[in-house]
Amino acid sequence: MKDRVQKHLVIIFTLLCGTFLVFSLSSADDPSPQKESVYYTCPMTEHADVVMDKPGKCPKCGMELVKKEAAATKYTCPMKEHADVVSDKPGKCPKCGMNLVPMNEERR
C-alpha cells in the first residue's frame, strides 16, 4: 500500500513538473514588445524611395540621410461603436469579441 502511494505521488509530481516546464517554455517563445523599426531616408521628397538601414549619404543627391522611425501598427475593433478599443497587437475586442483590425491613419 505504501509503495502504491509513493508511486502515485511520483507520477503526480512528474506531471506537475512537466506542466510547469511546458508553460514556461511556451511563454519564453512569446515575442517581447517590438522595438520600432529605425531606417534612414533622403530628406528630399523626390528621393523618398531611398531607404537604408544605416546612416549615410543619398546615392542620388549626396545629402545626409535622416533617421526615421516606423510607426508601430495599432489595432482596433471594426465596429464604430467600439472605436475606443485600441491595442498594440492583434486579438479580440473585449466588448464584442470580433477580431481587431489594423487602424488606418485617420483613425489614429
N, C-alpha and C positions, 0 to 999 in steps of 0.2 A: 504494500500500500504506500509506504514512504517513498519507494523508488518511483512509483507511478506519479505521485505528486511532484517530485523533483523533475521528472521528465516533462510534465505539463508546464511547470514553471520555466524550464529552459526553453521550451517551444514558444511560450508567450513572450519571454524576454527577447528571443531571437526575432520574432515577428515585430515587436516594438522597435527594436534597433534597426531592422530593415526598413520599416515605415519611416522612421526618422531620417535615415540615410537617403531614401528616395525623395522625400520632401526637401531636404537640404540641398541635394543636387539639382532638383528642378528649379528651385529659387535662385541658384547660382547661375543658371542659364538665362535668367531674365536679363535683358539689356539694361544697363544703367541709364540714367537720364542722358539723353543725347546732347552732346555739345553742339552748338550751332556751327554750321559749316562756315569756314572763312575762305574767301577767294580774293583774287586781285584782278582788277579790270582797268581799262583805259578811261580816264575822266572825260574824254571826248565822246559825245553821244553817237557820233558816226562810227566809232570803233567799239561799240558795246558788245560786239561779238568776240572781242579779245578777252579771254578769261584764263587766268593762270592760277596755279595752286601755291605760288610763292611770289614775293615781290620781285620787281624787275622793271624793264622798260617795254613800252608798247612796240611790237615789231613793225607797226605801220607808220607811227609818227615819232617814236623815240621818247615820248613823255613817260614820266614815272607812273607805274600802275598804282591805283589806290585800293586800299583794303575795304572789302565789303563783307558783310555777314548775311548769310542766307536766313531769311525769316523762317522760324520754326512753324510747321504746319499745325494749325489748331482745328479741332473737330467740334461739331455742334449737331444738335437734333435737327432733322429736316422739317419738323413741324414748326411753323412760325410762332405758335403759342409757347414753344419751349426754346426760343432763341437765346434765352439767358443761360442755357446749358452749354458750357464750353469746357473742352478737355484738351490736354496736350497729346493724347493718344486715342486711337480708335477704340470703340467699345459700344456699350448700350446706353441709351438715355435713361437716367434714373427715374424719370417721370412717366414715360410711356413704353420703354423697352425697345424702341426702334434703334437700328444701327446708326451710330453717329457718322456724319459725312464731313469731308474736308470743307472748311469755311472758305468762301470766296472773299476777295479783298474788300468788297463794300460792306460785308457783314462784320468785319473785324472792327 
